Amino acid sequence: MEKPKQQGRSLTLLRAVGESVTAVAAGDPHAFDVAARRLWRMSAPSTPRVLEMTARLMLEELVDDAALAATAWPALARCRDRARRWLPQVDEELLAVLLFVGALGGEDTGWLPEPAATRHRLLLIAEIATTGDLRVAAFLDAALAAHDRAGHALPAAMTPAWLPRTRLPSDPTPTGR
């Protein structure tokens, strides 16, 4: 049975990812930025890994292991092309690293610049969900469970919202909406 504190963090993560995926589907840059920043601010150190595990599980649902890498390239191109229509700061190289090193390679991508990496992880999840007509919640739950079974439970303390954050050159200027 999941502990109440852990369950609360799982629900918060699920809501934030759901809002991001909805914003991507609508092509709404403001809603996407708000949801992605909310996720980044509340996220635990394990969140990037859980998001990448979610993307991998979703890809595995669509294709067998032998075709996984071959299917990933078209998914990456679709993600980039669709996102560029409404989100100008899409970084193709960052998407590729997250997909091939993080989601498919299982390597740590915590060294990537934030919050840009969080936004791009969410773009990948949204693209895979849209392409395969998949519901993200089940895959996110499975990724959280697998992460916990591996002994990497989400920590009790989330990053506080008041913690100063460094703005990156790629971050858009807040619109004040």
N, C-alpha and C positions, 0 to 999 in steps of 0.2 A: 504494500500500500504506500502510496506517495505521501510524504510528509506535507502538512498544510503550507509551510513556507515555500517548499519546493514547488508545490502545485500552483501557488500564487505567482511565482516567477514564470512558470510554464505558461500560464494563462496570459500574463503580461506580454511575454515573448510572442505568443500566438496572435494576440490582438495586433501588436505592432507589425508583425509580418503580414497579417491579413490586410491591414490598412495600406501597407506599401504595395502589395500585389494588386489591390483594387485601384490604387492610383495609377499604377503602370498600365493596367487594362484600359483605364479611362484616358491615358495620355495626359495626365494632370501634373505638371511639374511642381506646382506649389504643394499640393496634397502629398505628393511623393516625398518632397524635401522635408515637410513637416513630420511625416511618418518615419522616414529614415533617420532623421535627427533624433526623434524620440527614442527609437530603438537604440541608436548609438549611445545616447546619454544614459539610458537605463541598463545597458547591457553589461553583462559580466565578462570576465576574460575568456570564458568558454564559448560565448555567443558566436564568434566567427566560425569556430570549428563546427558548432551545431548547424549553422546555416549552410556550410559547405557539405556537411553530411546529408542535410535535407535535399540539396541539389543532386547529390549523387544518388540517393535513394529514388528520387523522382526519375532521373535518367535511367536507372536500372529497371524501373517499372515499364518504361517505354521500349527498351531494347535489351537484348541479351548481352552478357559480358564481352563476348567476342566483337560485337559491333559498337561497344560503348565509345571508344575513342573516335571511331569514324563518324558516329552520329553527333559527337560533341562539336565538331567543326561547323557543321551547318547550323546547329543551335546557337553557337557563338556569333556567327554571321547574322542570323535573324535577329538576335538580341541587339546587336550593335545597330543594325539598319533601322529597326523599329524605334529604338530608343533615341536615335539621332534626330528623328522627326520632331520630337517634343522636348528632348533633354540634351542640350548642346554640349554639356561637359562630359559626355561618355568617352571613356578611355579604353580603347580596344586592347591595348597591352595589359591593362589592369584586369579586364574581363578574362583574357586568356590565362593569365597567371592564376586567377581565382578558380577558373574551371579546371585547368590541367594540373596545376600544382596542388591546389586545395581540395576541390571536390573529387577529382579523379585520382590524384596522386596521394591524397591523404596526408600531405605535409602541412606543417604549421605555416600559416600566412599572417600571423600576428604582427609581423614586421612591416606590413603594407600600410600606407598612409591612411589615416582615419580623418574624417568620416567618409572619405571617398570610397574606401574599400567596402564599407557597410552598404552604401548605396549600390555599388556594383554587384555585391552578393545578392541583394534583393532583386536587382534587374534580372539576374540569371534565374533565380527561383521563379519569378513572374513569367519569364519567357518559357521555361520548361512547363510550367503549369498550364499556360495558355496553349502551347503547342500540343500537349498531350491531353488536354481537358482533364487535368488532375486537380484534386482538392488538396491544398497544401497542408491542412491541419493534421491529417493522418501521417504524412511523411515527417512533419516537424515533431510530432509525438514520438514516432519511431526513432528519429535521430536523437532526441533528448533521452529516451530510454537506453539506446545503445551507448550514448556518451556516459550516462550514469552507471551502466553495467561495467563499463571499462574503468570505473573508479574515478571519474572526472565529474562528479556532481557539481551543479552550479553552486558557487559560494553563497553563503548567507548574505553577505554585504554586497549590494549592488553599487556601482559607481554613483556617488551623490550628484544630483543635478547642479549643485552650486560649485562643483569643482571647476576651476578655470580650464578652458580648452583653447588649444592653439588653432587659429584659423589657417587653413591651407590656401595657397594661391588658387587652387582649383575650386574652392568653395564659393558658391554664389553669394552675393551680398544680400542679406535678408531684405525682403520686400515690405515687411511690416504688416502683411495681411494677417 
